[in-house]
Amino acid sequence: MLTLDDLRAMILVLPDTVETSVFGNPCFKVGDKAICFWNVGHDSPVFKVSFDERDMLIEAEPETFFTTPHHRPSPLVLARPQTVDPEWARATLERTWRRLARRATVTRYDEAQADTAGRA
């Protein structure tokens, strides 16, 4: 089960991320670019993925992934919180963050992660 609080915790540990609201829905951004939303009406997270990935996910796991007429024109996929794999969510969020964050921010993050791993 993936909750809004789980999603919040996954995203807000990434540098330069903030939580905002778009049309009454929680939205997580890096800079002014949205990483992920929580669709209150469907009580589901909305992830940014390519159209091809969205279609593949819906075909492979229709019990987990879906879209709506509103979301279909955009490269987004909704996930049912009861069945989505939290590790898939975390990896997808980080991948999206890496694509949208400033390069210097990602570099600093990677350096800090490598430094932490080197001390372990």
C-alpha positions in Angstrom: 0.0 0.0 0.0 1.4 3.4 -1.0 0.0 6.4 0.8 0.3 10.1 0.1 2.6 10.3 3.2 4.8 7.5 1.7 5.0 9.3 -1.6 5.7 12.6 0.2 8.6 11.0 2.1 10.1 9.5 -1.1 10.0 12.8 -3.0 10.9 15.4 -0.4 14.3 13.7 0.5 15.4 14.6 -3.1 17.1 18.0 -3.2 15.2 21.1 -4.3 11.8 19.4 -4.2 8.7 21.0 -2.8 5.1 20.2 -2.3 2.5 22.5 -3.8 -1.2 22.1 -4.8 -2.7 22.1 -8.3 -6.5 22.3 -8.6 -6.7 21.0 -5.0 -4.4 18.0 -5.7 -1.0 17.6 -3.9 1.8 18.2 -6.5 5.5 17.6 -6.0 8.0 19.7 -8.0 11.6 20.3 -8.5 12.1 23.9 -9.5 8.9 24.7 -11.4 8.6 21.3 -12.9 6.1 18.7 -11.6 7.5 15.3 -10.7 4.3 13.6 -9.5 0.8 14.4 -8.4 -1.7 12.8 -6.0 -5.1 12.7 -7.7 -7.6 13.2 -4.9 -10.6 12.1 -7.0 -9.1 8.7 -7.7 -7.0 8.6 -4.5 -4.1 7.6 -6.6 -0.6 8.8 -7.4 0.0 10.1 -10.9 3.5 9.4 -12.3 5.3 11.0 -15.2 6.3 8.3 -17.7 6.6 8.2 -21.4 3.6 7.2 -23.5 5.3 3.9 -24.4 6.0 3.1 -20.8 2.5 4.0 -19.7 0.9 1.8 -22.4 3.3 -1.1 -21.5 2.5 -0.7 -17.7 -1.3 -0.7 -18.3 -1.1 -3.7 -20.6 1.3 -5.7 -18.3 -0.4 -4.8 -14.9 -3.9 -3.5 -15.5 -4.7 -4.3 -11.8 -2.2 -1.6 -10.8 -1.8 0.9 -13.6 -4.5 2.9 -15.5 -5.3 6.2 -17.1 -8.4 8.4 -17.5 -9.7 10.4 -20.4 -8.3 13.5 -18.7 -4.8 12.0 -18.3 -4.6 10.1 -21.6 -3.3 13.0 -23.8 -0.4 13.4 -21.4 2.6 11.2 -20.6 1.1 10.2 -17.2 0.0 7.0 -15.5 -2.1 6.5 -12.4 -1.3 3.7 -10.0 -3.6 2.0 -7.6 -2.0 2.6 -4.2 -3.1 -0.9 -2.9 -1.1 -2.7 -5.6 1.7 -0.5 -6.8 5.2 -1.6 -5.8 6.7 1.1 -3.5 10.2 0.3 -4.9 8.9 0.9 -8.5 7.4 4.2 -7.3 10.7 5.2 -5.6 12.7 4.4 -8.7 10.3 6.1 -11.0 10.2 9.2 -8.9 14.0 9.4 -8.7 14.3 8.9 -12.5 11.8 11.7 -13.1 13.6 13.9 -10.6 16.9 13.3 -12.3 15.4 14.2 -15.7 13.8 17.5 -14.4 16.3 18.7 -11.8 19.2 21.0 -12.6 22.3 19.1 -13.6 24.3 20.7 -10.7 21.7 19.6 -8.2 21.8 16.0 -9.5 25.6 16.1 -9.4 25.7 17.3 -5.8 23.2 14.7 -4.8 25.2 11.9 -6.5 28.4 13.1 -4.8 26.7 13.1 -1.4 25.3 9.6 -2.0 28.8 8.3 -3.1 30.4 10.0 0.0 27.8 8.4 2.3 28.3 5.0 0.7 32.1 5.3 1.0 31.7 5.8 4.8 29.5 2.7 5.2 
